[in-house]
C-alpha cells in the first residue's frame, strides 16, 4: 500500500465515480481502477461496492479510507514543516467558514490573500459549526473561522475579533424604533434567522423559542431579513459588519442595542492543537487584519504574531 493508492481510494470515496476521481487525481480511469483493484487484492478485502449506478465503500472500506486520510494529512505535514522552516509560502490551504460570517469576509479575503500569497492554493467552504469541527478532526479543512462552538476537544480557539449586533427596523415602525431606543426589544415584531443562526446571547436568543418572534418565514441570510423588514415592517438584528452593505437610506434605520449582557459575537480561528503551519496561520490573521476594522480586532493579535511553538495557554483558549 502506497501514498498514491491512498490518494486514489480517498478520491473515489469523495466523488463516488471512477471517471471523476481519476480526473481529480490526474490519471486515466483505467489506471485508477487498476490501482484500486490492486490494493484490494493486496489487502485481500473489498473496499468498494460497485454497480452501474452507485459506488459506495464497504464497512471495512470506510475504516481504511478514514485511516488513509490521516496518513495523507500526515504526509502533507512533512511538506508543511519544510515550507514553514524555509520561509516559503506555497502548498494548499483549506478554510471552512460559518455561513453567517462568510458574506463579510470571503470576497475581500480572497482578494487580499491571493495577492499576497499567490503560490498558495486557497479553498474556502461554507459549513455549519458541526461540520467545521468534523472537518478539522478528519483533516478535510485546515482552519475554521467561526463563533465559539463549546467543547472543542483537541482543537484550539484563536480569538480574532469581536462584532456587535445592531437593530435594523422598518421606517414604517416608529413605535418599534422608540422601544428599541429605550432598550426594549418587542419580540412580537422581530423577524428572525432560522435555528442555528441566533445571536449568541441568552437574552437575545429568540429563535430557540418558537413562541417568540415572527415565524412566518425564518430566513437563512441577513440580506433576506433586511428585505423582509423593509417590505413588511418590524425589525431584526444584524451583525455590525452588515451595515456596510446597506444603502445610505437604510443606514438611517439602524440603532445600537442597549442590552445586558452586550449583544455581540466573538469570531475565532479554530485549528487542531498539533497544527504546525505557523506562517500560514499568521497569513490568515494578517489577511483578516486587512479586512476587519482595527477597533474590532483582538488586542493581542493587533500587536503580535501567533506563535504555535510557544506556551499555548498564554495565547489561545482550549476547551
MOJO-V824248 format. One record per residue. N is the residue number from 1. RES is the residue in one letter. SS is DSSP state (~ for helix, > for strand, _ for the rest). PHI is phi in degrees with one decimal (* if undefined). PSI is psi in degrees with one decimal (NA if undefined). Layout:
n,res,ss,phi,psi
N,RES,SS,PHI,PSI
N,RES,SS,PHI,PSI
This chain:
n,res,ss,phi,psi
1,X,_,*,127.2
2,X,_,-126.3,173.7
3,X,~,-57.8,-41.5
4,X,~,-61.2,-44.0
5,X,~,-63.9,-37.8
6,X,~,-64.7,-38.1
7,X,~,-62.4,-38.3
8,X,~,-66.8,-44.6
9,X,~,-72.4,-31.7
10,X,~,-67.2,-41.8
11,X,~,-65.5,-40.1
12,X,~,-67.0,-35.8
13,X,~,-67.0,-36.1
14,X,~,-69.8,-47.9
15,X,~,-92.8,-21.3
16,X,_,52.8,35.2
17,X,_,-157.5,124.9
18,X,~,-62.9,-42.8
19,X,~,-65.9,-46.5
20,X,~,-64.4,-41.2
21,X,~,-63.9,-40.8
22,X,~,-64.2,-42.4
23,X,~,-62.5,-40.8
24,X,~,-64.8,-31.7
25,X,~,-90.8,-5.5
26,X,_,74.2,30.0
27,X,_,-130.9,172.3
28,X,_,-80.1,159.7
29,X,~,-63.0,-42.6
30,X,~,-61.0,-35.7
31,X,~,-64.5,-47.5
32,X,~,-64.0,-43.0
33,X,~,-60.5,-42.7
34,X,~,-66.7,-38.4
35,X,~,-70.6,-37.5
36,X,~,-65.9,-43.2
37,X,~,-63.2,-39.4
38,X,~,-62.9,-39.3
39,X,~,-67.0,-41.9
40,X,~,-61.3,-39.9
41,X,~,-65.6,-39.9
42,X,~,-66.1,-40.8
43,X,~,-85.4,-14.5
44,X,_,60.9,38.9
45,X,_,-141.0,157.8
46,X,_,-95.0,121.0
47,X,_,-89.3,-31.7
48,X,>,-131.8,141.7
49,X,>,-86.4,129.4
50,X,>,-121.2,129.4
51,X,_,-144.0,-176.6
52,X,_,-66.0,-30.5
53,X,_,-104.0,-31.1
54,X,_,-131.2,141.9
55,X,>,-124.2,114.5
56,X,>,-132.1,145.8
57,X,>,-71.0,146.6
58,X,_,-74.5,173.6
59,X,~,-59.7,-46.4
60,X,~,-72.1,-29.7
61,X,~,-62.2,-40.5
62,X,~,-59.7,-41.7
63,X,~,-66.7,-40.9
64,X,~,-70.0,-39.0
65,X,~,-64.5,-40.5
66,X,~,-60.5,-41.7
67,X,~,-69.8,-34.5
68,X,~,-62.7,-39.1
69,X,~,-61.8,-40.7
70,X,~,-62.7,-44.7
71,X,~,-63.0,-43.5
72,X,~,-64.2,-39.0
73,X,~,-64.2,-39.5
74,X,~,-66.6,-35.9
75,X,~,-64.3,-38.3
76,X,~,-66.2,-31.2
77,X,~,-63.6,-33.9
78,X,~,-61.3,-45.3
79,X,~,-63.6,-37.2
80,X,~,-65.4,-37.9
81,X,~,-61.1,-45.5
82,X,~,-62.3,-46.5
83,X,~,-63.5,-41.3
84,X,~,-69.6,-39.2
85,X,~,-75.7,-28.3
86,X,~,-93.1,-3.2
87,X,_,80.5,10.2
88,X,_,-88.7,146.3
89,X,_,-116.2,94.2
90,X,_,-146.4,-166.7
91,X,>,87.2,-152.9
92,X,>,-123.9,155.6
93,X,>,-138.8,122.5
94,X,>,-112.3,116.7
95,X,>,-112.8,134.5
96,X,>,-108.5,141.5
97,X,>,-141.2,144.0
98,X,_,-67.2,135.3
99,X,~,-58.2,-31.1
100,X,~,-80.8,-3.2
101,X,~,-105.5,-34.1
102,X,~,-51.7,-45.5
103,X,~,-58.2,-27.4
104,X,~,-91.7,-13.8
105,X,~,-116.7,-43.6
106,X,~,-59.4,-48.7
107,X,~,-56.6,-49.4
108,X,~,-72.0,-33.0
109,X,~,-61.5,-48.4
110,X,~,-58.7,-43.7
111,X,~,-60.1,-52.5
112,X,~,-70.5,-42.3
113,X,~,-65.1,-44.6
114,X,~,-68.5,-29.6
115,X,~,-70.6,-40.3
116,X,~,-87.2,-25.5
117,X,_,-133.4,67.1
118,X,_,-66.5,-18.5
119,X,_,-92.0,2.3
120,X,>,-98.0,126.9
121,X,>,-80.3,106.9
122,X,>,-97.0,130.5
123,X,>,-130.0,129.4
124,X,>,-124.3,132.9
125,X,>,-133.3,130.9
126,X,>,-82.2,128.8
127,X,_,-146.4,151.9
128,X,_,-75.0,166.6
129,X,~,-57.3,-41.2
130,X,~,-59.8,-43.9
131,X,~,-69.4,-32.9
132,X,~,-63.7,-46.0
133,X,~,-63.2,-43.2
134,X,~,-64.5,-39.3
135,X,~,-61.9,-40.9
136,X,~,-66.6,-42.4
137,X,~,-61.2,-43.6
138,X,~,-96.7,2.9
139,X,_,79.4,18.0
140,X,_,-84.3,-16.1
141,X,_,-132.8,156.2
142,X,_,-97.0,-40.2
143,X,>,-137.0,137.4
144,X,>,-112.4,140.3
145,X,>,-116.1,113.7
146,X,>,-160.2,-176.6
147,X,>,-94.3,162.9
148,X,_,-53.5,140.4
149,X,_,-120.3,15.8
150,X,_,88.4,-137.3
151,X,_,-69.8,115.1
152,X,_,-102.5,-4.2
153,X,_,62.6,-116.1
154,X,_,-95.3,24.7
155,X,>,-102.3,151.0
156,X,>,-109.2,142.0
157,X,>,-108.3,125.3
158,X,>,-112.6,101.2
159,X,>,-62.3,131.8
160,X,>,-110.2,-51.2
161,X,>,-154.3,159.7
162,X,>,-110.8,127.3
163,X,>,-118.6,128.2
164,X,>,-82.4,159.1
165,X,>,-106.5,148.9
166,X,>,-130.0,163.9
167,X,>,-93.9,137.0
168,X,>,-118.7,122.1
169,X,>,-123.9,162.2
170,X,_,-78.7,140.8
171,X,_,-65.5,-15.0
172,X,_,-76.5,-17.7
173,X,_,-106.8,76.0
174,X,~,-67.1,-32.3
175,X,~,-66.1,-43.7
176,X,~,-61.9,-39.6
177,X,~,-62.0,-44.0
178,X,~,-63.1,-40.6
179,X,~,-67.6,-41.1
180,X,~,-64.5,-43.1
181,X,~,-62.2,-28.8
182,X,_,-86.4,1.0
183,X,_,93.9,9.8
184,X,_,-108.0,143.4
185,X,_,-121.0,96.8
186,X,_,-66.2,108.3
187,X,~,-64.6,-29.2
188,X,~,-69.4,-17.7
189,X,~,-103.6,8.0
190,X,>,-95.8,132.6
191,X,>,-95.9,138.3
192,X,>,-125.5,162.7
193,X,>,-82.2,158.1
194,X,_,-66.5,163.7
195,X,_,-54.8,136.4
196,X,_,104.2,-13.0
197,X,_,-119.6,35.7
198,X,_,-84.3,158.4
199,X,_,-64.0,126.0
200,X,_,-75.0,65.9
201,X,_,-151.6,124.0
202,X,~,-54.1,-39.1
203,X,~,-74.6,-16.0
204,X,~,-116.8,9.8
205,X,_,-83.9,57.7
206,X,~,-62.8,-32.5
207,X,~,-71.6,-7.8
208,X,~,-81.2,-14.7
209,X,_,-112.5,105.9
210,X,_,-71.3,-5.5
211,X,_,-92.7,-3.2
212,X,_,-119.7,138.4
213,X,_,90.2,169.3
214,X,>,-91.0,113.3
215,X,>,-107.7,18.7
216,X,>,-59.3,-42.5
217,X,>,-143.1,119.8
218,X,>,-98.6,106.9
219,X,>,-73.5,155.4
220,X,_,-104.2,-2.5
221,X,_,-143.3,151.3
222,X,~,-64.6,-39.0
223,X,~,-58.8,-41.3
224,X,~,-64.5,-40.8
225,X,~,-60.6,-43.9
226,X,~,-60.5,-43.0
227,X,~,-66.9,-37.1
228,X,~,-62.8,-44.2
229,X,~,-62.9,-44.5
230,X,~,-59.3,-37.1
231,X,~,-87.9,-35.0
232,X,~,-113.0,-6.9
233,X,_,88.0,-176.8
234,X,_,83.6,-156.8
235,X,>,-153.1,170.4
236,X,>,-146.6,179.1
237,X,>,-117.6,129.2
238,X,>,-127.9,152.4
239,X,>,-71.5,152.2
240,X,~,-56.5,-38.4
241,X,~,-68.2,-15.8
242,X,~,-74.6,-17.6
243,X,~,-57.8,-36.3
244,X,~,-62.5,-21.4
245,X,~,-85.8,-9.1
246,X,_,-83.7,154.0
247,X,_,-73.7,166.4
248,X,_,-58.8,-38.0
249,X,_,-67.9,-40.8
250,X,~,-67.3,-32.5
251,X,~,-63.9,-18.9
252,X,~,-72.6,-12.4
253,X,~,-102.4,24.6
254,X,>,-110.9,135.1
255,X,>,-134.0,144.7
256,X,>,-67.8,157.3
257,X,_,-100.4,117.0
258,X,_,-96.5,77.4
259,X,_,-128.1,159.7
260,X,_,-133.0,122.0
261,X,_,-69.9,163.0
262,X,_,-58.6,144.7
263,X,_,-84.2,101.8
264,X,>,-158.1,165.4
265,X,>,-134.6,144.8
266,X,>,-96.6,124.1
267,X,>,-101.6,127.6
268,X,>,-129.1,162.6
269,X,>,-97.6,137.1
270,X,>,-113.4,135.4
271,X,>,-139.5,161.6
272,X,>,-71.1,150.6
273,X,_,-69.3,-9.9
274,X,_,-107.8,15.6
275,X,_,-66.4,133.5
276,X,_,-115.9,-3.3
277,X,_,-85.9,74.1
278,X,~,-60.6,-43.8
279,X,~,-62.6,-37.4
280,X,~,-68.9,-41.0
281,X,~,-60.5,-42.9
282,X,~,-70.9,-28.4
283,X,~,-64.5,-41.5
284,X,~,-65.1,-45.2
285,X,~,-60.9,-45.8
286,X,~,-62.8,-35.3
287,X,~,-67.4,-41.3
288,X,~,-64.4,-35.2
289,X,~,-61.2,-31.6
290,X,_,-75.0,-13.8
291,X,_,-106.0,-44.4
292,X,_,-82.6,134.8
293,X,_,-55.3,138.2
294,X,~,-55.0,-35.3
295,X,~,-68.4,-17.2
296,X,~,-89.9,-18.1
297,X,>,-70.0,146.4
298,X,_,-58.1,126.0
299,X,~,-59.3,-38.9
300,X,~,-60.0,-41.6
301,X,~,-87.3,-4.9
302,X,~,-79.1,-15.2
303,X,~,-111.9,-21.0
304,X,_,-141.9,163.7
305,X,_,-89.8,161.7
306,X,_,-79.9,136.0
307,X,_,-118.9,111.9
308,X,_,-85.5,-14.6
309,X,_,-103.9,12.7
310,X,_,-113.6,-167.7
311,X,_,-67.0,104.4
312,X,~,-55.5,-45.6
313,X,~,-60.1,-20.5
314,X,~,-72.5,-22.2
315,X,_,-115.3,-41.9
316,X,_,-109.4,166.3
317,X,>,-110.6,130.0
318,X,>,-120.0,122.8
319,X,_,-72.8,NA
